[in-house]
Amino acid sequence: MQNIPQWLFLAGLSATFAALTALFAKIGVKNVDPDLAMAVRTLIVAAVILPLVVFTGKWSNPLLLPGRTQLFLVLSALATGASWLFYFRALQAGELAKVAVVDKLSVVLVIVLAFVLLGERPSGREWGGIGLVVAGVILLATRR
């Protein structure tokens, strides 16, 4: 494990917990309004994270953060909320495997947005991989 970069290890854990999130959410939205389910989930996340931040001594007054930081954290929170609303509704309406696959188009969108807005420049090989992801999403989401 010493040879694995920290970011790769943490991203792997993120993917693992994202998979569990999708599975648990699919089961959790059965016979429940998806908006209510998302609200409950959000409250639980806040109830876990806030004490963790305080307990580890990382809490500081968020109003003292630079204005640009506050703006982008608010925009991120709003985007997260919208994403979760639509995701929970999609989970209730569709098959988990198809919903999760289409949701992963976010990876492609992140790369395209990073290219357009942040000036990141994927290599030709990476663009090829992005194309394969799109093809895979289409293939998996449209299976019968």
C-alpha atoms as a printed R data frame, in Angstrom:
    type eleno elety resid chain resno       x      y       z
1   ATOM     1    CA   MET     A     1   0.000  0.000   0.000
2   ATOM     2    CA   GLN     A     2   3.009  2.302   0.353
3   ATOM     3    CA   ASN     A     3   3.247  2.590  -3.447
4   ATOM     4    CA   ILE     A     4  -0.357  3.755  -3.843
5   ATOM     5    CA   PRO     A     5  -0.616  7.555  -3.960
6   ATOM     6    CA   GLN     A     6  -2.758  8.947  -1.160
7   ATOM     7    CA   TRP     A     7  -5.178 10.596  -3.588
8   ATOM     8    CA   LEU     A     8  -5.772  7.264  -5.344
9   ATOM     9    CA   PHE     A     9  -6.413  5.433  -2.081
10  ATOM    10    CA   LEU     A    10  -8.819  8.152  -0.884
11  ATOM    11    CA   ALA     A    11 -10.580  8.259  -4.269
12  ATOM    12    CA   GLY     A    12 -10.988  4.482  -4.082
13  ATOM    13    CA   LEU     A    13 -12.596  4.814  -0.665
14  ATOM    14    CA   SER     A    14 -14.830  7.554  -2.047
15  ATOM    15    CA   ALA     A    15 -15.948  5.273  -4.900
16  ATOM    16    CA   THR     A    16 -16.605  2.428  -2.466
17  ATOM    17    CA   PHE     A    17 -18.746  4.589  -0.202
18  ATOM    18    CA   ALA     A    18 -20.504  6.140  -3.225
19  ATOM    19    CA   ALA     A    19 -21.456  2.623  -4.341
20  ATOM    20    CA   LEU     A    20 -22.790  1.821  -0.872
21  ATOM    21    CA   THR     A    21 -24.616  5.168  -0.847
22  ATOM    22    CA   ALA     A    22 -26.406  4.272  -4.076
23  ATOM    23    CA   LEU     A    23 -27.324  0.802  -2.850
24  ATOM    24    CA   PHE     A    24 -28.576  1.967   0.543
25  ATOM    25    CA   ALA     A    25 -30.444  4.919  -0.993
26  ATOM    26    CA   LYS     A    26 -32.200  2.685  -3.531
27  ATOM    27    CA   ILE     A    27 -33.444  0.488  -0.704
28  ATOM    28    CA   GLY     A    28 -34.249  3.522   1.451
29  ATOM    29    CA   VAL     A    29 -36.442  5.331  -1.086
30  ATOM    30    CA   LYS     A    30 -38.795  2.406  -1.559
31  ATOM    31    CA   ASN     A    31 -42.308  3.571  -0.610
32  ATOM    32    CA   VAL     A    32 -40.967  6.922   0.697
33  ATOM    33    CA   ASP     A    33 -41.044 10.333  -0.912
34  ATOM    34    CA   PRO     A    34 -37.545 10.786  -2.390
35  ATOM    35    CA   ASP     A    35 -37.355 14.426  -1.258
36  ATOM    36    CA   LEU     A    36 -38.070 13.394   2.335
37  ATOM    37    CA   ALA     A    37 -35.495 10.601   2.053
38  ATOM    38    CA   MET     A    38 -32.886 13.090   0.850
39  ATOM    39    CA   ALA     A    39 -33.732 15.512   3.656
40  ATOM    40    CA   VAL     A    40 -33.276 12.762   6.256
41  ATOM    41    CA   ARG     A    41 -29.965 11.767   4.684
42  ATOM    42    CA   THR     A    42 -28.781 15.386   4.693
43  ATOM    43    CA   LEU     A    43 -29.651 15.841   8.361
44  ATOM    44    CA   ILE     A    44 -27.731 12.678   9.247
45  ATOM    45    CA   VAL     A    45 -24.678 13.826   7.275
46  ATOM    46    CA   ALA     A    46 -24.741 17.187   9.085
47  ATOM    47    CA   ALA     A    47 -25.229 15.481  12.460
48  ATOM    48    CA   VAL     A    48 -22.112 13.376  11.853
49  ATOM    49    CA   ILE     A    49 -19.843 15.930  10.165
50  ATOM    50    CA   LEU     A    50 -20.419 18.974  12.389
51  ATOM    51    CA   PRO     A    51 -19.378 17.241  15.644
52  ATOM    52    CA   LEU     A    52 -16.401 15.669  13.834
53  ATOM    53    CA   VAL     A    53 -15.182 19.088  12.663
54  ATOM    54    CA   VAL     A    54 -15.682 20.582  16.135
55  ATOM    55    CA   PHE     A    55 -14.109 17.615  17.952
56  ATOM    56    CA   THR     A    56 -10.998 17.659  15.732
57  ATOM    57    CA   GLY     A    57 -10.549 21.390  16.315
58  ATOM    58    CA   LYS     A    58 -11.122 22.321  12.676
59  ATOM    59    CA   TRP     A    59 -14.169 24.520  13.273
60  ATOM    60    CA   SER     A    60 -13.831 28.216  12.593
61  ATOM    61    CA   ASN     A    61 -16.366 30.894  11.859
62  ATOM    62    CA   PRO     A    62 -17.425 30.280   8.233
63  ATOM    63    CA   LEU     A    63 -18.464 33.931   7.932
64  ATOM    64    CA   LEU     A    64 -14.780 34.864   8.222
65  ATOM    65    CA   LEU     A    65 -13.865 32.876   5.115
66  ATOM    66    CA   PRO     A    66 -13.004 34.951   2.044
67  ATOM    67    CA   GLY     A    67 -16.070 36.024   0.050
68  ATOM    68    CA   ARG     A    68 -15.014 34.027  -3.015
69  ATOM    69    CA   THR     A    69 -14.654 30.892  -0.888
70  ATOM    70    CA   GLN     A    70 -18.092 31.454   0.648
71  ATOM    71    CA   LEU     A    71 -19.642 31.995  -2.784
72  ATOM    72    CA   PHE     A    72 -18.232 28.802  -4.241
73  ATOM    73    CA   LEU     A    73 -19.076 26.744  -1.154
74  ATOM    74    CA   VAL     A    74 -22.677 27.988  -1.397
75  ATOM    75    CA   LEU     A    75 -22.767 27.190  -5.120
76  ATOM    76    CA   SER     A    76 -21.304 23.746  -4.406
77  ATOM    77    CA   ALA     A    77 -23.918 23.122  -1.718
78  ATOM    78    CA   LEU     A    78 -26.739 24.167  -4.041
79  ATOM    79    CA   ALA     A    79 -25.393 21.936  -6.812
80  ATOM    80    CA   THR     A    80 -25.070 19.049  -4.352
81  ATOM    81    CA   GLY     A    81 -28.643 19.532  -3.188
82  ATOM    82    CA   ALA     A    82 -29.956 19.603  -6.752
83  ATOM    83    CA   SER     A    83 -27.892 16.529  -7.624
84  ATOM    84    CA   TRP     A    84 -29.216 14.597  -4.637
85  ATOM    85    CA   LEU     A    85 -32.825 15.621  -5.325
86  ATOM    86    CA   PHE     A    86 -32.686 14.335  -8.874
87  ATOM    87    CA   TYR     A    87 -30.625 11.279  -7.906
88  ATOM    88    CA   PHE     A    88 -33.085 10.161  -5.231
89  ATOM    89    CA   ARG     A    89 -36.004 10.678  -7.608
90  ATOM    90    CA   ALA     A    90 -34.190  8.714 -10.326
91  ATOM    91    CA   LEU     A    91 -33.417  5.912  -7.855
92  ATOM    92    CA   GLN     A    92 -37.074  5.601  -6.969
93  ATOM    93    CA   ALA     A    93 -38.146  5.568 -10.623
94  ATOM    94    CA   GLY     A    94 -35.429  3.437 -12.210
95  ATOM    95    CA   GLU     A    95 -33.100  0.498 -11.833
96  ATOM    96    CA   LEU     A    96 -30.128  1.136  -9.561
97  ATOM    97    CA   ALA     A    97 -27.578 -0.096 -12.101
98  ATOM    98    CA   LYS     A    98 -28.878  2.201 -14.839
99  ATOM    99    CA   VAL     A    99 -29.306  5.250 -12.594
100 ATOM   100    CA   ALA     A   100 -25.821  4.839 -11.126
101 ATOM   101    CA   VAL     A   101 -24.253  4.460 -14.569
102 ATOM   102    CA   VAL     A   102 -25.899  7.593 -15.960
103 ATOM   103    CA   ASP     A   103 -24.971  9.460 -12.774
104 ATOM   104    CA   LYS     A   104 -21.328  8.660 -13.507
105 ATOM   105    CA   LEU     A   105 -21.532 10.851 -16.596
106 ATOM   106    CA   SER     A   106 -20.639 13.461 -14.011
107 ATOM   107    CA   VAL     A   107 -17.051 12.248 -14.427
108 ATOM   108    CA   VAL     A   108 -17.132 13.216 -18.090
109 ATOM   109    CA   LEU     A   109 -18.815 16.534 -17.307
110 ATOM   110    CA   VAL     A   110 -16.173 17.321 -14.671
111 ATOM   111    CA   ILE     A   111 -13.388 16.755 -17.178
112 ATOM   112    CA   VAL     A   112 -15.092 18.864 -19.845
113 ATOM   113    CA   LEU     A   113 -15.827 21.665 -17.349
114 ATOM   114    CA   ALA     A   114 -12.244 21.527 -16.043
115 ATOM   115    CA   PHE     A   115 -11.067 21.862 -19.644
116 ATOM   116    CA   VAL     A   116 -13.376 24.781 -20.460
117 ATOM   117    CA   LEU     A   117 -13.332 26.689 -17.168
118 ATOM   118    CA   LEU     A   118 -10.051 25.785 -15.463
119 ATOM   119    CA   GLY     A   119  -7.791 25.304 -18.455
120 ATOM   120    CA   GLU     A   120  -6.918 21.700 -17.610
121 ATOM   121    CA   ARG     A   121  -5.688 19.889 -20.691
122 ATOM   122    CA   PRO     A   122  -6.317 16.136 -20.890
123 ATOM   123    CA   SER     A   123  -4.034 14.250 -23.245
124 ATOM   124    CA   GLY     A   124  -5.289 12.497 -26.380
125 ATOM   125    CA   ARG     A   125  -5.201  9.218 -24.474
126 ATOM   126    CA   GLU     A   126  -7.341 10.741 -21.705
127 ATOM   127    CA   TRP     A   127  -9.865 12.105 -24.227
128 ATOM   128    CA   GLY     A   128 -10.020  8.576 -25.639
129 ATOM   129    CA   GLY     A   129 -10.822  7.275 -22.163
130 ATOM   130    CA   ILE     A   130 -13.529  9.906 -21.790
131 ATOM   131    CA   GLY     A   131 -15.047  8.721 -25.074
132 ATOM   132    CA   LEU     A   132 -14.985  5.142 -23.804
133 ATOM   133    CA   VAL     A   133 -16.756  6.206 -20.601
134 ATOM   134    CA   VAL     A   134 -19.494  7.893 -22.638
135 ATOM   135    CA   ALA     A   135 -19.820  4.815 -24.864
136 ATOM   136    CA   GLY     A   136 -19.965  2.594 -21.774
137 ATOM   137    CA   VAL     A   137 -22.672  4.718 -20.177
138 ATOM   138    CA   ILE     A   138 -24.753  4.561 -23.352
139 ATOM   139    CA   LEU     A   139 -24.244  0.810 -23.635
140 ATOM   140    CA   LEU     A   140 -25.073  0.096 -19.976
141 ATOM   141    CA   ALA     A   141 -27.942  2.565 -19.616
142 ATOM   142    CA   THR     A   142 -29.739  1.338 -22.705
143 ATOM   143    CA   ARG     A   143 -29.406 -2.394 -22.112
144 ATOM   144    CA   ARG     A   144 -32.639 -4.325 -22.226
